[in-house]
Structures are given as structure tokens and as C-alpha cells.
Amino acid sequence: MQLFIRHLIYDVLAKKTLDKVLKLIRKLDWDNDEVKQTLHKVFTKPWKIKYGNISLLAMLTYDLQRYRPAFAISVVDQILENVRRGLEQNMYSTNQRRIATIKFLGELYIYRLVSSSIIFDTLWSITTFGHREYGFVLVDQSDSFVQPADGRPLPQRQVPSDMPDDFFRVRLVCALLDTCGMCFDRGTQKKKLDNFLVFFQVRFGLYCVFHPDFRQVLYSLQRPVAYGHRVYVDRFTRGAPFNYNH
């Protein structure tokens, strides 16, 4: 049975066979623990399928949630856990898995399996994770007096999970925005995205501005390069309050 389920997802799943795969999965014995565990493993490891089929896996999850809502919720929970675990471990060998996972999360938003607040929380978490524990602002030249940085990455302090020469988080943000960023084009969501883009470009500086993936994302979102950079850069580096607005 495990081989059959893997065959359906890894080999058979395609645009033309999506309805067929859905019917076959629905006919499985969902009361069997082994079947449920195998399905959960297959749906929460999007890096094992073709990158172009990740959207189909999200569509399949959406179709299944109408009949198995608890299963869809467990898939979303595990994907969010995988994103956080990747930030904690930050291992080079898992980078491709992390890209596929963040792509899958964006596709889940497109099919309304996660809310926009989860997407924005993930964007801010990718950018600031670890800095709430280690980030501090030097108020003067001595270390006698410091104040918390409220999670803002600052050059005065280094974080083990986010070293200054590691820019993989830029790729994660670009992958997520490239997948679902076009959905935030009006109202409060547009303002939230604008606010995040300001912070993000200040956070990564010139590397971010000249990164080809990020420039492509800005182009698709119809945002200018270095959007709002000059407005906030001084306040950011001096540790002034910043409105996260998410």
C-alpha cells in the first residue's frame, strides 16, 4: 500500500490525472493507521516530487480537505513546523527541501488552506528568526548599556542561525513572494507587504537589492527597487522603533 500511494503522488500525479488520483486516494482505507501515516508523510515532503508539481499537491490537499478536513489541517501544521525547523537548524544540505517547503506553503495560501496572517508571520519569521533572543542595540560605544532590538537583525550582534555571510533567507522570502505575493495587491494586505518590503531591503542591504530573484519578485509585484529604503535606514540602524504592522 505504501508503494501504491507513493506511485500515485510521485509518478502518476499530473494536471491530466489530478481527478483520477483524487478518486483513488479517497477510496483508500482511511481508518487504517498505516495508510494515514503514509499519506501524511507523502503530503508533507514536497521536495520529493517535481518542483512543477508542488502546486498540484496543494490542489490535491485542497480537494481532500472537503472530505478529510482533519488531514488537511495536519498537513498545514507539519509544513509550518518544517519551515521553523529549517530556520532553527539552518543546514546547507536541506536548502533544497526548504525551498520546496516554502513554495508549498505559498501554494496552500493560493488555495485558501492558510490565511494571509500566516504568510506574513512566516515572512517576518524568516527575516527575524533568532534575533529576538540574541539581538541587542548598542546605545553607546561601551557594552555597559544595551537595549533589546525587538527582533530586528542588527550588525552589532551576530546570531548563530543567521550569520552575516548567509543569505539563504533571501531565497526563501523570494520563493514565497514569487508564489503568492501577487495576491497582496490591495487594501491592508498591500500595506502590510509594502511595510515588509521596506524592512526586508533595509535588512539585507545591497545584496538584496541586486539579487536577481528579488529583483524579479519586485518586478512581478510592480514595486520599485529599494522601495522606501532611504526613509527607514537611519532609524533602523540606530535602533529606533519600527512598526511591523502584521
Secondary structure by P-SEA (a helix, b strand, c coil): caaaaaaaccccccccaaaaaaaaaaacccccaaaaaaaaaaaaccccccccaaaaaaaaaaaaaaccaaaaaaaaaaaaaaaaaaaaaccccaaaaaaaaaaaaaaaaaaccccaaaaaaaaaaaacccccccccccccccccbbbbccccccccccccccccccaaaaaaaaaaaacccccccccaaaaaaaaaaaaaaaaccccccccaaaaaaaaaacccccccccccaaaaaacccccccc
